[in-house]
């Protein structure tokens, strides 16, 4: 948890890797995930790098793996996860994996092709059998059976030129959606010189390509004349019909049908053997492919990392530069020594100086990851600046709970999150693909604290599903008021609303031990009381939250060796904030403590006092809270206004003076060293170079000092001053969303109870069947509570709490202009 408050120290190291052991060393670094490599060949294209051939071979293998994976999925199988940790293979194994993969893929292609061919042949035999098996009666036979009809001529025509024409047949199968169009086109093209019969197959046939059962239409066409036959064949070819030979004699058709059935049986046996062999090949793919995929991905990642290294002048070692956490340097050195021991030459790790801003490294666990994710969504922190995440662990759930305070709703959220926490180690829960579930599961600890804090604030508000709970005895005594006021039955009948006067002895016995007194839930001015309480509470919490953010900036200035910012920025900001809005918080607390029930009717208005404070005036009808209040207010306003020019001009003038002093020193140093020779000093690499935007002196390679431009510094400071001064006003008003959303949540809960549960309870009392009526009523109440009050209101409160942290809190000290340390690791390759 030490690195949570500030990012870890990250060092730039130079690695000297022997050529023979470079692959092994980088592979071991990938398993450990300690370093982030820098590209030393940025000016070299990807096609001209040292290991581009190996990368291409890995990419070709990836394509073959994709083909094998698709074949496995096509067969309805799933690839298992590789067992254990699969290390990156040595380079010599690449050829072996490539040969075995090519052989396996070719074998799978051949078997799959044979299977497709056999299925197509079987489909043709089944269609032919269906055509011969259908009860298509030849036209002549039908004429003999039916006998004479009104269309049969009474006298046979004498012999003529067409007396030798014989009836021919075209039989086949066509897809059902083409049958109607085929029949219509045949009739129109042949002008009726044919007789066509279309019948649907009795059984569905398996499609050879998709494997799905499909219905076909068989047809038998009888025609006269060779020209008509040519037209029919062309039309059937255009419709992609399957045409089969059709014998005229019944005995010949029966013999052909028996022969087709025998061929189909033999083909089914061959197809079964082929599919069994295909299953064996797919089983080998299932066993070999998962570890191969991990190995090739790791190998390609290693070669891509090696492509970022430069080659030494002697070509005996590779030189790499990488970012690494300072605490991991001993582990890095030991890992490289173990990996390069077989090469005879040990790899060397050398820490070098650099003026570039290092990446940010903050280690998290399953509890802190969601809170760190909230901060990183705003922006990754600058190197070693104060990290808001540890404080967000408390402030974020608390501000959410202020807007979502209800014991019942908070308890439901807490139990839901607790259930996810208890089952977090189950594989089925971790591997769930539902995006909504993944979102909730990733923030389970955040939801746990949000629910817990909501229960706490719910007890303070004394609300449980909008109902007040009586845990302690109320501080108000109605009996004492009734005895002293002589309330008679007639008085009670004429006055439905009764007032409790705390000035009467015995009526108010003291404050409620914890939270709001439950008697307020019965009062008609309940909403007015909570409105005043929550509004003032929101202002107090907001000012404290913003002041805490300004104080956290002190640690940034001290760490980055910028003490002048303490006097020229942090102190004026605190004085400006506390002189105006800190004084407002003082007025609220002072009025709570000093104004008694006896003087409550004549209590002054804080809002009017605060307005008069800026106008330097007084209101005769609004008496002061304490003696000398006007003088104090005038001094505070003048003091706050005096901080504006200090905040605007202090830092730019100081930096200008510092720049001139450094310029004179450099000029004097050059004049005194004109006759001296020697190596230049190494550049200053202290963290002060990364302290702020206008003071950054990071040089991307050359050691020239960044040019100081006074106008840019003034512009930056003017923007900061305007943003802070105006932001104090707008941000304080923004915290009033705590008051607004808290009242909205309470009123929605009250409306839901009054319109659902209260109606159900009264209905059950009238009907005498309360148990039967309350079942659907409670179901509707539960669904609406979860959908509206937990999901919708919870999401709304979450977004508003997120805004308060990003805009009102973090901009006081957190820049978020850094970048994460992305170590070279195989962890993602194994998932």
Buried (B, 14 or more C-beta within 10 A) or exposed (E): EEBBBBBBBBBBBBBBBBBBBBBBBBBBBBBBBBBBBBBBBEEBEEEEBBBBEBBEBBEBBEEBBEEBBEBBEEBEBEBEEBEEEBBBBEBEEBEEBBEEBEEBBEBBEEBBEBBEEBBEBBBBBBBBBBBBBBEBEBBEEEEEEEEEEEEEEEEEEEEEEEEEEEEBBBBBBBBEEBBEEBBEBBEEBBEEBBBBBBBEBEEEBBEBEEEEEEEBBBBBBBBBBEEBBEBBBEBBEEBEBBBBBBBBEEEEBEEBBEEBBEBBEEBEEEBEEBBEBBEEBBEBBBEBBBBBBBBBBBBBBBBBBBBBBEBEEEEEBBBBBBBBBEBBBEEBBEBBBBBBEEBEBBBBBEEEEBBBBBBBBBBBEEBBBBBBBBBBEBBBBBBBBBBBBBBBBEBBBBBBBBBBBBBBBBBBBBEBBBEBBEEEEEEEEEEEEEEEEEEBBBBBBBBBBBBBBBBBBBBBBBBBBBBBBEEEEBBBBBEBBBEEBEBEEEEEEEEEEEEBEBEBEEBBEEEBEEBBBBBBBEBEEBBEEBBEBBBBBBBBBBBBBBBBBBBBBBBBBEBBEBEBBEBBBBBBBBBBBBBBBBBBBBBBEBBEEEBEEEEEEEBBBBEEBBEBBEEEEBBEEBEBBEEEBBEBBEEBBEBBEBBBEBBBBBBBBBBBEEBEEEEEEEEEEEEEEEEEEEEEEEBEBEBBBBBBEBBBBEBEEEEEBEEBEEEEBBEBBBEBBEEBBEBBEEBBEBBBBBBBBBBBBBEBBBEBBEEBBEEBBEBBEEEEEBEEBBEEBEEBBEEBBBEBBBEEBBEBBBEBBBEBBBBBBBBBBBBBBBBBBEBBBBEEBBE
